[in-house]
Amino acid sequence: PGSDNSLSKNKSIVIDGIVPSISSINEGSLNTDLDYQNNQTDLTLSWAQAVDAFFDTMYYDYSLGITKGGKEIIEWTSSNGELKVQLSGLTLIENVTYYSSVKATDGAGNISPILQGDGITIDKTAPLTNSINDGIGEDVDISTSNKTISANWLQFNDATSYVVKYEYTVGTVASGNDVKDWTDIGVYTSFIDSSFTLNHAQIYFVSVKATDAAGNVSKVSTSDGVTIDLYPGPPSVEAISVSEGTYLPLTDDVPMTIDFSEAISNYTISFSSQLKNSVNFNESKDGNRITINIQAPLTSLDTLSLLIENVTDLVGNVSDK
């Protein structure tokens, strides 16, 4: 009598009638509850540790269905005491929402209320692109800024979820990123970037891509390019080394230069003679200067006239005569 296993020994028995409770469940991630994912074979579920007045050892069961609280995909299954499961080998269907449930059982057999997830939807389709406009409004082809690139576009369309970020890049070729690498601007559908040192007559292309809530990335959409014109308008003559009315030697070649307001790409030069003589010359171009050499011999008392036409700058602006 009185031994630990005797009927007469005083013993304490704890009556546990308090059910445990689980406060949160995450679908798609261990630490964050996701609403969308693009993986059709794997699914992560995790949940908070159950709260119980007597801190019993807990046992957890989970299920998965296509209705809230449903078990159409996975019937109640033990997690073996873990607060998470990594499901694999599933066949999840795009645009279908899957709902998880979890419950806890304590050492006294008390079962918690079932905690139901808010669902996770399968999205395998990337956003559809829109065209990219150079500038802050309608598409522009010319910019006079040496430091600013801007662009805008209509929101990309996403069939199942939604766009969570846009990224843009700038290059000197279509879809290139040699000027600026991919830059995240959140959900804004325009940007103004004044961090550049832009070159005159260079064409710059803006490319944009979007990522949706499931992590799908759109195709890249590229603008038709904007050309930098630091010298607006057509080129103009700034200086001619041989002025009007100058007397020219008859037996020596006559050199002359013509300087323009900016570098030029093309032009047409011709000479006419009052006496209807042929005028022989050669010429060359270097940046904004044309160098001409009028070849001797010339005819006494003749008058030469110089005509410069179709002077075109590097951007394509053409001057009058």
NORKA-V43969 format. One record per residue. PHI is phi in whole degrees, 0 to 359 (* if undefined). PSI is psi in radians with two decimals (999 if undefined). D_LAST is the distance of its C-alpha to the last C-alpha in Angstrom with 2 decimals. Layout:
BEGIN
phi=<PHI/PHI>
psi=<PSI/PSI>
d_last=<D_LAST/D_LAST>
END
This chain:
BEGIN
phi=<*/88/287/301/259/273/289/273/287/291/227/253/238/266/265/248/246/266/277/287/218/245/269/205/221/248/247/97/201/285/240/225/275/264/260/219/209/254/273/260/239/237/210/261/235/212/207/285/297/293/262/217/298/250/53/293/296/253/237/240/231/229/213/216/212/256/232/295/84/282/229/291/262/225/290/308/223/287/266/58/82/281/265/201/219/248/276/218/72/278/235/270/258/299/69/253/261/248/243/257/223/215/217/240/235/270/294/269/90/287/250/290/301/286/262/253/285/274/98/227/256/274/226/254/259/286/299/270/281/235/288/254/262/288/98/261/223/297/299/246/253/234/229/259/269/262/219/244/241/222/200/209/200/285/303/290/267/235/290/249/252/201/285/255/196/248/231/231/218/232/213/268/229/303/69/279/226/284/261/212/282/306/230/279/239/67/261/292/252/198/204/230/239/250/263/260/241/265/263/301/72/274/266/241/246/256/242/225/222/234/241/263/294/268/93/286/250/289/294/271/250/238/290/276/97/234/261/274/238/277/232/302/86/286/291/231/284/256/201/233/289/252/278/298/89/290/275/255/293/276/247/243/300/244/275/206/232/232/254/250/288/200/297/239/248/206/189/228/238/213/244/234/245/298/267/66/278/283/245/265/202/229/211/212/237/213/66/259/238/252/251/240/236/278/270/287/274/250/263/298/67/276/235/258/238/255/237/245/231/53/286/241/275/290/270/113/288/244/275/287/301>
psi=<2.52/-0.13/2.85/-0.51/0.21/2.73/-0.39/-0.16/2.35/2.32/2.65/2.36/2.17/2.20/2.03/1.78/0.21/2.22/2.53/2.94/2.58/2.29/-0.48/2.73/2.43/2.31/2.19/-0.17/2.76/-0.53/-0.21/2.42/1.99/2.65/-0.38/2.62/2.76/0.08/2.16/0.03/-0.39/2.59/2.25/2.32/2.44/2.77/2.85/2.64/2.40/2.53/2.27/2.45/-0.48/0.17/0.73/2.82/2.34/2.58/2.36/2.51/2.53/2.83/2.92/2.33/3.14/0.11/2.71/2.13/-0.01/2.84/0.55/-0.45/-0.86/2.14/2.98/2.20/2.40/2.46/0.12/0.71/-0.10/2.70/0.27/2.74/2.53/1.77/2.44/2.93/0.33/2.88/1.46/2.43/2.40/2.48/0.27/2.43/2.29/2.38/2.31/2.73/2.66/2.56/2.71/2.54/2.22/-3.12/-0.34/-0.01/0.10/2.34/2.28/2.81/2.59/2.22/2.18/2.38/2.85/0.00/2.61/2.28/2.43/2.19/1.88/0.00/2.19/2.74/2.61/2.37/2.87/2.93/2.65/2.21/2.23/2.37/-3.08/-0.03/-2.21/2.72/2.32/2.68/-0.36/2.43/2.47/0.15/2.46/0.13/-0.18/2.27/2.36/2.76/2.81/2.81/2.78/2.68/2.37/2.52/2.33/2.17/-0.63/-0.87/-2.23/2.78/2.28/-0.31/2.60/2.58/2.53/2.75/2.77/2.35/2.94/0.02/2.74/2.29/0.16/2.80/0.53/-0.24/-0.75/2.32/3.02/2.28/2.22/2.19/0.40/-2.42/0.18/2.50/0.47/2.85/2.71/2.06/2.01/0.55/0.16/2.84/1.74/2.55/2.44/2.37/0.09/2.45/2.31/2.38/2.38/2.28/2.52/2.47/2.74/2.59/2.33/-3.13/-0.34/-0.06/0.08/2.39/2.30/2.97/2.87/2.28/2.31/2.44/2.94/0.04/2.60/2.34/2.34/2.15/1.71/-0.08/1.36/2.54/3.03/2.78/2.64/2.72/2.23/-0.52/2.49/2.22/-0.44/1.97/2.84/2.39/0.02/2.40/2.27/2.50/2.61/-0.53/0.03/2.51/2.61/1.92/2.57/2.71/2.62/2.13/2.36/2.96/-0.24/2.96/2.51/2.75/-0.45/2.75/2.93/2.25/2.42/2.66/2.55/2.62/2.33/-0.53/0.19/0.46/2.73/2.44/2.04/2.36/2.83/2.75/2.81/2.80/2.45/1.80/-2.03/0.24/2.37/2.26/2.21/2.47/1.88/2.16/2.34/2.82/2.73/2.84/2.34/2.48/0.21/2.77/2.20/2.46/2.38/2.30/2.14/2.16/2.81/0.72/2.09/2.31/-3.11/-0.31/-0.35/0.02/2.37/2.28/2.81/3.14/999>
d_last=<128.01/125.17/123.13/119.38/119.89/122.87/122.83/124.40/121.65/119.32/115.81/112.59/110.54/107.06/106.17/102.38/101.36/97.89/95.06/92.07/88.53/85.07/82.21/79.04/77.73/74.44/72.99/70.49/70.90/73.62/72.35/70.03/70.57/67.68/66.79/64.86/64.91/63.46/66.49/68.63/71.54/72.30/73.04/74.14/76.54/77.89/79.89/81.49/85.01/87.58/89.37/93.18/95.90/97.92/95.09/96.40/94.97/92.41/91.74/88.54/87.72/84.36/83.19/79.94/79.19/76.61/78.21/78.88/82.21/82.24/83.54/82.06/80.43/82.88/86.35/87.79/87.62/88.86/86.42/89.35/89.12/85.41/82.92/80.29/79.93/77.26/77.41/76.15/76.34/75.41/73.55/71.52/69.49/65.94/65.66/69.40/70.76/73.70/76.20/78.49/81.83/84.08/87.61/89.91/93.65/95.69/98.91/101.05/99.34/97.42/94.17/91.13/89.21/86.56/83.13/80.38/76.77/73.90/72.59/69.85/67.50/66.19/62.40/60.93/57.64/54.46/52.06/49.42/45.84/43.06/39.29/37.62/34.77/32.49/32.51/35.19/34.65/32.79/31.12/27.85/25.44/23.70/25.54/24.46/27.96/28.96/32.62/33.30/33.76/35.23/36.37/38.69/40.67/43.48/46.96/48.08/51.01/54.40/57.14/60.21/59.58/56.56/53.72/54.88/51.74/48.09/46.46/42.80/41.06/37.50/36.03/32.95/34.18/35.60/39.17/38.82/40.45/39.12/37.62/40.53/43.81/45.54/46.17/48.72/47.71/50.81/50.38/47.10/44.40/41.45/40.65/38.35/38.51/37.03/38.67/35.75/33.43/30.38/27.70/23.96/22.52/26.13/27.49/30.91/33.48/36.40/39.67/42.70/46.32/49.37/53.08/55.75/59.21/60.83/58.52/56.51/52.90/50.14/47.56/44.32/41.45/37.94/34.72/31.56/30.05/27.79/24.82/24.63/21.33/22.12/18.58/17.78/14.36/11.12/10.83/9.62/10.15/13.80/15.01/14.66/18.15/17.87/17.13/16.21/19.45/21.07/23.72/23.66/26.96/27.87/29.92/28.43/25.50/22.71/21.55/18.48/16.99/13.80/14.76/13.00/14.71/16.14/16.94/14.52/15.74/13.28/10.27/9.82/10.34/11.67/13.54/14.94/18.25/19.61/22.91/21.64/22.70/21.64/19.87/21.20/19.73/19.97/18.04/18.89/17.78/20.05/19.34/16.50/16.50/15.29/17.92/17.54/20.61/20.40/23.74/26.33/27.64/25.33/26.46/27.82/26.21/23.05/19.59/16.79/13.06/10.68/7.40/6.05/4.90/6.99/8.02/11.18/13.96/17.63/18.18/15.60/13.05/9.52/6.54/3.78/0.00>
END
